[in-house]
Amino acid sequence: MALTAEQRIERCHIELMKHPHFVAYSGILMIGDCKVEDNLPTACTNGRDVRYGRKFVESLNDADLRGVIIHEAKHKMYRHLLTWKHLNKQDPHRANMACDYVINIELVDEGKRSSGFVSLPQGGLINEKFRGLNSAEVFNLLPPQPKGGGDGDGFDEHDWEGADGLNDEEKTALAKEIDQAIRQGAILAGKVGGNVDRSFTDLMSAKVDWKEALREFVSAVSSGKDDSTWRKPNRRWLQHDIYMPSTVSESMGRVVVAIDTSGSIYGEVLNRFISEVASVMQNMNPEQVDLLYWDCEVAGHEVYGLNDADRMTSSTKPKGGGGTSPSCITAYMRKHKIDPVCAIILTDGYVGNDWGGEWNCPTLWAITSDIKSPIGQTIKIEV
């Protein structure tokens, strides 16, 4: 018996969320509603919800359908229908084309890297001369388009009106939900050995308040009051062999905070960071915080118990001052059987190729330079 359009879309969602090249999209795919409509000619999104035409879905093979799903997810990731609404007012058809050209280059690249697991459906707009450009830059290179569209429309529609119909509160909530989904998707990919596409790392490296990013990271990987946790899988997705976080209300587990004391991390930066970590831990109520000071070896290990984070800033005593080798942290953790829910590392990032090797937990690098860690997530601490 043939699957319905709804069943095929659900199956493709599950396949994408289990695939190492696309697991990072899991959070984005779960944002908004997903519906199939009989009278919709192709696919459409307002930046939050996605709609698919029944006949359109039935016309696609599985790789093309997965490609359409990722295409719509990218519209949501990049907030195209909110960011570029001024382009739509100038020339709606050209704005649609510009957004699709940007996405489809990435989609074709991902199709090649995944050995054809996703593909660009027939009619998808693609042109190598637009590689590396954003939608506004592509828009400016395209000629004006006739009213009502014309040739080269692409394979989907864009619900600009629906996006503009979201109120300010909904738009703010959606922006935060997308940002969290991007970061949690990267965390999930790291936990299951998946890949994180450059589009995710570029979005995560955008200038953000490092304090807010720190709080979001701890909330995402650990359990806390009405927060999500990776330690207890969401039963809804376990039946599909997909590991997603669940929501719990209890204290979080053990946390490692490792601070580079090789010479560049000191004074106000160190004080601000420890104060913010202590504030986060007060709210999250960890079972234990292992505060490590390191250079080429772990020179200091301080332990703070449940409800003990408030004295962290007053009692801590930084130690060390030699070279910089993050692998000493992971070696120390293995030796002392430290198995935390997450690790947070403050460093200047000048570690050569030594990023600690294999970590046994989600890892956040708080770096004071423009260097990005190839492992885990990176936030920049403004000095």
C-alpha positions as CSV (number, residue, x, y, z in Angstrom):
1,M,0.0,0.0,0.0
2,A,1.4,3.4,-1.1
3,L,2.2,5.9,1.6
4,T,0.2,9.1,1.8
5,A,1.9,12.5,1.3
6,E,1.7,13.1,5.0
7,Q,3.3,9.7,5.8
8,R,6.1,10.3,3.2
9,I,6.9,13.7,4.7
10,E,7.0,12.2,8.2
11,R,9.2,9.4,7.0
12,C,11.6,11.8,5.3
13,H,11.8,14.0,8.5
14,I,12.8,10.9,10.5
15,E,15.4,9.9,7.8
16,L,16.9,13.3,7.8
17,M,17.0,13.5,11.6
18,K,18.8,10.2,11.7
19,H,21.3,10.9,8.9
20,P,24.8,12.1,10.1
21,H,24.8,14.9,7.4
22,F,21.5,16.3,8.4
23,V,21.0,15.5,12.1
24,A,21.8,19.1,12.9
25,Y,18.6,20.2,11.2
26,S,16.5,18.3,13.8
27,G,15.6,21.3,15.8
28,I,14.7,23.4,12.8
29,L,12.5,20.7,11.4
30,M,10.5,20.6,14.6
31,I,9.7,24.3,14.5
32,G,6.2,25.3,13.4
33,D,3.4,23.3,11.8
34,C,3.7,21.0,8.8
35,K,0.6,20.5,6.7
36,V,-0.4,18.9,3.3
37,E,-2.9,20.8,1.3
38,D,-4.8,19.6,-1.8
39,N,-4.9,22.9,-3.7
40,L,-1.3,24.1,-3.1
41,P,0.8,23.7,-6.3
42,T,4.2,23.2,-4.7
43,A,5.6,23.9,-1.2
44,C,5.5,27.1,0.9
45,T,6.7,28.5,4.2
46,N,6.0,31.7,6.2
47,G,9.3,31.2,8.0
48,R,7.8,29.2,10.8
49,D,5.1,26.8,9.3
50,V,5.6,24.7,6.2
51,R,2.8,23.6,3.8
52,Y,3.1,21.1,0.9
53,G,0.9,20.5,-2.1
54,R,-0.3,16.9,-2.2
55,K,0.2,16.4,-5.9
56,F,3.6,18.1,-5.6
57,V,4.7,15.6,-3.0
58,E,3.4,12.7,-5.0
59,S,5.4,13.8,-8.0
60,L,8.8,13.7,-6.1
61,N,11.1,10.8,-5.5
62,D,12.4,10.5,-1.9
63,A,15.7,12.3,-2.5
64,D,13.9,15.2,-4.1
65,L,11.3,15.3,-1.3
66,R,14.1,15.3,1.4
67,G,15.7,18.1,-0.6
68,V,12.5,20.2,-0.6
69,I,12.3,19.7,3.2
70,I,15.8,20.9,3.8
71,H,15.2,23.8,1.3
72,E,12.2,25.0,3.5
73,A,14.2,24.4,6.6
74,K,16.9,26.7,5.3
75,H,14.4,29.4,4.7
76,K,13.5,29.2,8.3
77,M,17.1,29.0,9.5
78,Y,18.1,32.1,7.6
79,R,14.8,34.0,8.6
80,H,14.5,34.9,4.9
81,L,10.9,36.0,5.0
82,L,11.5,38.4,7.8
83,T,15.0,39.6,6.9
84,W,14.4,40.3,3.3
85,K,10.8,41.5,3.4
86,H,11.9,44.9,2.0
87,L,13.2,43.1,-1.1
88,N,9.8,41.5,-1.6
89,K,8.1,44.9,-1.5
90,Q,10.5,46.1,-4.3
91,D,10.1,43.0,-6.6
92,P,8.4,39.9,-5.2
93,H,9.5,37.5,-7.9
94,R,13.1,38.7,-7.8
95,A,13.2,38.4,-4.0
96,N,11.9,34.8,-4.3
97,M,14.6,33.9,-6.8
98,A,17.4,35.5,-4.8
99,C,16.5,33.5,-1.6
100,D,16.3,30.3,-3.6
101,Y,19.6,30.8,-5.4
102,V,21.4,31.1,-2.1
103,I,19.8,28.0,-0.6
104,N,20.1,25.8,-3.6
105,I,23.8,26.1,-4.0
106,E,24.1,24.8,-0.4
107,L,21.5,22.1,-1.1
108,V,23.5,20.8,-4.1
109,D,26.7,20.8,-2.1
110,E,25.0,18.8,0.7
111,G,23.6,16.4,-1.8
112,K,27.1,15.7,-3.1
113,R,28.5,15.3,0.4
114,S,25.7,12.8,1.4
115,S,26.0,10.8,-1.8
116,G,22.7,11.9,-3.2
117,F,20.6,11.5,0.0
118,V,19.0,14.9,-0.9
119,S,18.7,16.3,-4.3
120,L,17.5,19.5,-6.0
121,P,14.1,18.9,-7.7
122,Q,13.7,19.8,-11.3
123,G,13.2,23.5,-11.8
124,G,15.3,24.5,-8.8
125,L,17.2,27.7,-9.4
126,I,21.0,27.2,-9.4
127,N,23.9,29.3,-10.6
128,E,27.5,29.1,-9.5
129,K,28.1,32.8,-10.0
130,F,26.0,33.4,-6.8
131,R,28.2,31.2,-4.6
132,G,29.1,33.0,-1.3
133,L,26.6,35.8,-1.8
134,N,23.6,36.6,0.5
135,S,20.1,37.1,-0.8
136,A,20.4,40.9,-1.1
137,E,23.6,40.6,-3.2
138,V,21.9,38.1,-5.5
139,F,18.8,40.3,-5.7
140,N,20.9,43.3,-6.9
141,L,22.5,41.2,-9.6
142,L,19.2,39.8,-11.0
143,P,17.3,41.9,-13.6
144,P,13.8,43.2,-12.7
145,Q,11.2,40.5,-13.1
146,P,7.7,40.8,-14.7
147,K,4.7,41.1,-12.4
148,G,3.1,37.8,-11.7
149,G,6.4,35.9,-12.2
150,G,7.7,34.2,-15.3
151,D,10.3,31.6,-16.3
152,G,12.6,30.3,-13.6
153,D,10.2,30.5,-10.7
154,G,11.9,27.7,-8.8
155,F,10.0,24.8,-7.2
156,D,8.4,26.5,-4.1
157,E,6.5,29.5,-3.0
158,H,7.2,32.0,-0.3
159,D,4.5,33.2,2.1
160,W,5.7,36.8,2.6
161,E,2.2,37.9,3.6
162,G,1.9,35.1,6.2
163,A,5.3,36.1,7.6
164,D,4.4,39.7,7.8
165,G,1.2,38.7,9.6
166,L,3.1,37.4,12.6
167,N,2.9,40.0,15.4
168,D,6.0,41.4,17.1
169,E,5.8,38.9,20.0
170,E,5.5,36.0,17.6
171,K,8.5,37.2,15.6
172,T,10.6,37.7,18.7
173,A,9.7,34.2,20.0
174,L,10.4,32.7,16.5
175,A,13.8,34.3,16.3
176,K,14.8,32.9,19.7
177,E,13.4,29.5,18.9
178,I,15.3,29.3,15.6
179,D,18.6,30.4,17.3
180,Q,18.1,27.7,20.0
181,A,17.2,25.1,17.4
182,I,20.4,25.9,15.5
183,R,22.6,25.6,18.6
184,Q,20.8,22.5,19.9
185,G,21.1,20.9,16.5
186,A,24.9,21.4,16.6
187,I,24.9,19.9,20.1
188,L,22.9,16.9,18.9
189,A,25.2,16.3,16.0
190,G,28.2,16.4,18.3
191,K,26.6,13.8,20.6
192,V,25.7,11.3,17.9
193,G,28.8,11.7,15.8
194,G,27.1,13.7,13.1
195,N,28.3,16.5,10.9
196,V,27.6,20.2,11.3
197,D,27.4,22.1,8.1
198,R,29.2,25.4,7.7
199,S,25.8,27.2,7.5
200,F,25.2,26.3,11.1
201,T,28.7,27.4,12.3
202,D,28.4,30.7,10.5
203,L,25.0,31.3,12.1
204,M,26.3,30.4,15.5
205,S,29.4,32.6,15.2
206,A,27.2,35.7,14.5
207,K,27.7,38.4,17.2
208,V,25.6,37.4,20.2
209,D,25.6,38.2,23.8
210,W,28.1,35.6,25.2
211,K,26.3,35.6,28.5
212,E,23.0,34.7,26.9
213,A,24.8,32.1,24.7
214,L,26.3,30.5,27.8
215,R,23.0,30.3,29.5
216,E,21.4,28.7,26.4
217,F,24.1,26.1,26.2
218,V,23.8,25.0,29.8
219,S,20.0,24.9,29.5
220,A,20.2,22.9,26.3
221,V,22.5,20.2,27.6
222,S,21.5,19.9,31.2
223,S,18.3,19.4,33.2
224,G,16.9,22.2,35.1
225,K,13.6,23.9,36.0
226,D,11.4,23.4,33.0
227,D,14.4,23.2,30.7
228,S,15.4,20.6,28.0
229,T,17.9,17.9,28.8
230,W,19.9,15.5,26.6
231,R,20.3,13.1,29.6
232,K,16.7,11.9,29.3
233,P,15.7,11.3,25.7
234,N,12.3,12.4,24.4
235,R,10.2,9.3,24.2
236,R,8.3,10.6,21.3
237,W,11.3,10.3,19.1
238,L,12.9,7.2,20.6
239,Q,10.5,4.9,18.7
240,H,12.2,6.2,15.5
241,D,15.7,5.7,17.0
242,I,16.2,9.5,17.2
243,Y,17.8,11.0,20.3
244,M,16.2,14.4,21.2
245,P,16.0,16.3,24.5
246,S,13.1,16.0,26.9
247,T,11.7,18.6,29.3
248,V,12.3,18.0,33.0
249,S,12.1,19.8,36.4
250,E,15.0,18.8,38.6
251,S,18.5,19.9,39.4
252,M,21.1,19.4,36.7
253,G,24.1,17.1,36.9
254,R,27.8,17.6,37.1
255,V,29.5,20.5,35.2
256,V,33.2,21.0,34.3
257,V,34.4,24.6,34.0
258,A,38.0,24.7,32.8
259,I,39.9,28.0,32.7
260,D,43.1,28.6,30.8
261,T,45.7,30.2,33.1
262,S,48.6,30.2,30.6
263,G,48.9,34.0,30.9
264,S,46.3,35.7,28.7
265,I,43.3,35.0,30.8
266,Y,43.4,37.1,33.9
267,G,42.0,40.2,35.7
268,E,38.6,41.5,34.5
269,V,38.0,38.9,31.9
270,L,38.5,36.1,34.4
271,N,36.4,37.8,37.0
272,R,33.5,38.5,34.6
273,F,33.5,34.9,33.3
274,I,33.5,33.3,36.8
275,S,30.8,35.7,38.0
276,E,28.6,34.8,35.0
277,V,29.3,31.1,35.4
278,A,28.4,31.3,39.1
279,S,25.1,33.2,38.2
280,V,24.2,30.5,35.6
281,M,24.9,27.7,38.1
282,Q,22.9,29.4,40.8
283,N,19.9,29.3,38.5
284,M,20.5,25.8,37.2
285,N,21.3,24.3,40.6
286,P,24.0,21.7,39.6
287,E,24.9,18.7,41.6
288,Q,28.6,19.6,41.4
289,V,30.8,22.1,39.6
290,D,34.4,21.0,38.9
291,L,36.4,24.2,38.4
292,L,39.7,23.3,36.7
293,Y,42.6,25.7,36.1
294,W,44.9,24.5,33.4
295,D,47.9,25.3,31.2
296,C,49.9,22.3,30.0
297,E,48.4,20.4,32.9
298,V,45.6,20.8,35.4
299,A,47.1,22.9,38.1
300,G,44.0,23.4,40.2
301,H,40.8,21.5,40.9
302,E,38.1,23.1,43.0
303,V,34.8,21.4,43.8
304,Y,31.5,23.3,44.4
305,G,28.6,21.3,45.6
306,L,24.8,21.7,45.3
307,N,23.7,25.3,46.0
308,D,27.4,26.1,46.4
309,A,27.9,28.3,43.3
310,D,27.4,31.5,45.2
311,R,30.8,31.3,46.9
312,M,32.6,30.5,43.7
313,T,33.7,34.0,43.0
314,S,34.9,34.7,46.5
315,S,36.8,31.5,47.3
316,T,38.4,30.5,43.9
317,K,42.2,30.6,43.6
318,P,43.5,30.5,40.0
319,K,46.6,28.4,39.5
320,G,49.0,27.8,36.6
321,G,50.8,29.9,34.1
322,G,52.7,27.7,31.7
323,G,51.8,26.6,28.1
324,T,48.4,25.8,26.6
325,S,47.3,22.2,26.1
326,P,43.6,21.4,26.3
327,S,44.3,17.7,26.0
328,C,45.4,17.9,29.7
329,I,41.8,18.5,30.6
330,T,40.4,15.4,28.9
331,A,43.2,13.3,30.3
332,Y,42.5,14.6,33.8
333,M,38.8,13.9,33.4
334,R,39.5,10.3,32.3
335,K,42.0,9.7,35.1
336,H,39.6,11.0,37.8
337,K,36.5,9.5,36.2
338,I,34.8,12.9,35.8
339,D,31.7,12.4,33.6
340,P,29.9,15.7,33.4
341,V,26.8,16.7,31.5
342,C,28.8,19.5,29.8
343,A,32.2,21.2,29.8
344,I,32.8,25.0,29.5
345,I,36.3,26.1,28.6
346,L,37.6,29.6,28.8
347,T,40.8,30.2,26.7
348,D,42.4,32.6,24.3
349,G,42.2,29.9,21.6
350,Y,45.9,29.8,20.8
351,V,46.2,26.1,21.3
352,G,47.7,25.0,17.9
353,N,46.0,21.8,16.8
354,D,45.3,20.6,20.4
355,W,41.6,20.9,21.1
356,G,41.6,18.2,23.7
357,G,40.9,15.2,21.4
358,E,37.8,13.3,22.3
359,W,35.4,14.8,24.8
360,N,32.8,12.7,26.6
361,C,30.3,15.5,26.8
362,P,28.9,18.5,24.9
363,T,31.6,21.2,25.0
364,L,31.4,25.0,24.9
365,W,34.6,27.1,24.1
366,A,34.5,30.6,25.4
367,I,37.3,32.2,23.5
368,T,38.7,35.7,23.8
369,S,40.2,35.8,20.2
370,D,38.6,35.3,16.8
371,I,39.7,31.6,16.8
372,K,36.9,29.0,16.5
373,S,37.2,25.6,17.9
374,P,36.6,22.7,15.5
375,I,35.1,20.8,18.4
376,G,31.8,21.6,20.1
377,Q,30.5,25.2,20.1
378,T,32.4,28.5,20.3
379,I,31.3,31.8,21.7
380,K,33.5,34.9,21.7
381,I,34.2,36.7,24.9
382,E,34.7,40.4,24.2
383,V,37.8,41.6,26.0
